[in-house]
Amino acid sequence: MIFSRIIILVTVLIISDAIADECASGKVKLCEIIRDAHTSNQDGLKLMDGESAKAALDSADGLVVAVLEAEGSELIAALKKALEAELGAYVQVKAECPTLGGKCKEVLFEVGYALLGLIMAIADEHPDVKTMTNVEDTLETVYPHMFDADPSQYRDKLYDAGKKILEII
């Protein structure tokens, strides 16, 4: 019994170290959030063909991956650039929805998920307490819309919150 607990503990520590090693900041929670945002973008990209929105999302994803390489004072700047690009990709994808056909909602879901991840990372990591509180307050205005009957309303609120957060930080 004790031996199995020790094995589990060692396994968790090894996995945590492996995750931290892939991320310059060494912050496991941040790295997981950003990796999830990257995965979401990749899933969205797989659903798209040849649209200019695909190029915008691919570019935004490159900046999301760059967050994993940032550390210290570079971290917030990298998150801000990634959020700005992700917001731009959201607009591009939304504009090209008619050409995406039935895939539009799926792609917007993935981009929205990545947006939420970036916003949460900023809320968790901003070093200035007042700014962090303002970001969290802005994010809290979005939560009531998470389970709206029309998911596009939630994503639009998330987009608006992202724009406001760019102004805050």
C-alpha positions in Angstrom: 0.0 0.0 0.0 2.7 2.5 1.0 4.9 1.3 -1.9 2.1 2.0 -4.4 1.6 5.5 -3.0 5.4 6.2 -3.4 5.3 5.0 -7.0 2.3 7.2 -7.8 4.0 10.2 -6.1 7.3 9.6 -8.1 5.3 9.2 -11.3 3.5 12.5 -10.7 6.8 14.3 -10.0 8.4 12.9 -13.1 5.5 13.9 -15.3 5.4 17.4 -13.7 9.1 17.8 -14.4 8.7 16.7 -18.0 6.0 19.2 -18.6 8.1 22.0 -16.9 11.1 21.0 -19.0 9.2 21.7 -22.2 8.3 25.2 -21.0 10.9 27.9 -20.3 8.9 29.4 -17.4 8.7 26.1 -15.6 5.2 26.9 -14.5 3.3 23.7 -14.9 -0.2 25.1 -14.8 0.6 27.9 -17.4 2.4 25.4 -19.6 -0.7 23.1 -19.6 -3.1 26.0 -20.4 -0.9 27.1 -23.3 -0.4 23.6 -24.6 -4.2 23.2 -24.6 -4.6 26.4 -26.5 -2.0 25.2 -29.0 -3.8 21.8 -29.4 -7.1 23.7 -29.9 -5.6 25.8 -32.6 -4.1 22.7 -34.3 -7.5 21.0 -34.2 -9.1 24.1 -35.8 -6.4 24.2 -38.5 -7.1 20.6 -39.4 -10.6 21.5 -40.2 -9.7 24.3 -42.6 -8.4 24.3 -46.2 -6.7 27.2 -48.0 -8.6 30.0 -46.4 -6.8 33.2 -45.4 -8.3 32.6 -42.0 -6.2 29.5 -41.8 -3.0 31.6 -42.3 -4.2 33.9 -39.5 -4.8 31.0 -37.2 -1.5 29.4 -38.0 0.3 32.6 -37.3 -1.6 33.1 -34.0 -0.7 29.5 -33.1 3.0 30.3 -33.7 2.7 33.1 -31.1 0.9 30.8 -28.7 3.8 28.3 -29.0 6.2 31.2 -28.4 4.6 31.7 -25.0 6.1 28.3 -24.0 9.5 29.7 -24.8 9.1 33.0 -22.9 10.1 33.4 -19.3 10.3 36.2 -16.7 9.5 39.6 -17.9 9.0 38.3 -21.5 6.0 36.2 -20.5 3.3 38.8 -20.3 4.5 40.4 -23.5 4.4 37.0 -25.3 0.9 36.4 -23.9 -0.3 39.8 -25.1 1.0 39.2 -28.6 -0.6 35.7 -28.7 -3.9 37.1 -27.5 -3.9 39.9 -30.0 -3.2 37.4 -32.8 -5.8 34.9 -31.6 -8.4 37.7 -31.5 -7.5 38.6 -35.1 -7.7 34.9 -36.1 -11.2 34.8 -34.5 -12.3 37.7 -36.7 -10.9 36.1 -39.8 -12.5 32.7 -39.1 -15.8 34.3 -38.4 -15.6 36.4 -41.6 -14.9 33.2 -43.6 -17.6 31.1 -42.0 -19.7 30.9 -45.2 -16.7 29.2 -47.0 -16.2 26.7 -44.1 -19.7 25.3 -44.4 -20.5 22.9 -41.5 -17.0 23.2 -40.1 -17.5 26.8 -39.0 -18.9 26.2 -35.6 -16.2 23.6 -34.8 -13.4 25.9 -35.8 -14.9 28.8 -33.9 -15.2 26.5 -30.8 -11.5 25.7 -31.1 -10.4 29.3 -31.5 -12.7 30.3 -28.6 -11.1 27.7 -26.4 -7.7 29.0 -27.2 -8.8 32.5 -26.5 -10.1 31.5 -23.1 -6.8 29.7 -22.3 -4.8 32.8 -23.2 -7.0 35.0 -21.1 -6.9 32.6 -18.1 -3.1 32.5 -18.4 -2.9 36.3 -18.3 -5.2 36.4 -15.3 -3.0 33.8 -13.5 0.4 35.3 -14.5 0.2 39.0 -14.5 2.6 40.4 -11.9 0.6 43.5 -11.1 -2.2 42.7 -8.6 -4.5 45.5 -9.7 -4.1 44.6 -13.4 -4.6 40.9 -12.5 -7.8 41.8 -10.6 -9.1 43.8 -13.5 -8.4 41.0 -15.9 -10.2 38.5 -13.6 -13.2 40.9 -13.2 -13.4 41.2 -17.0 -13.3 37.4 -17.4 -16.0 37.0 -14.8 -18.4 39.0 -17.0 -18.1 36.2 -19.6 -18.8 33.2 -17.3 -22.6 33.7 -17.2 -22.7 33.3 -21.0 -20.7 30.1 -21.1 -23.8 27.9 -21.3 -26.0 30.1 -23.4 -28.2 28.3 -25.9 -26.3 30.1 -28.6 -22.6 29.4 -28.2 -21.7 32.2 -30.6 -23.0 34.7 -28.0 -20.5 33.3 -25.5 -17.6 33.4 -28.1 -18.5 37.0 -29.0 -18.5 38.0 -25.3 -15.2 36.2 -24.9 -13.8 38.2 -27.9 -15.0 41.5 -26.4 -13.4 40.5 -23.1 -10.2 39.7 -24.9 -10.1 43.2 -26.5 -10.8 44.8 -23.2 -8.0 42.8 -21.6 -5.6 43.9 -24.2 -6.4 47.5 -23.2 -5.9 46.6 -19.5 -2.5 45.0 -19.9 
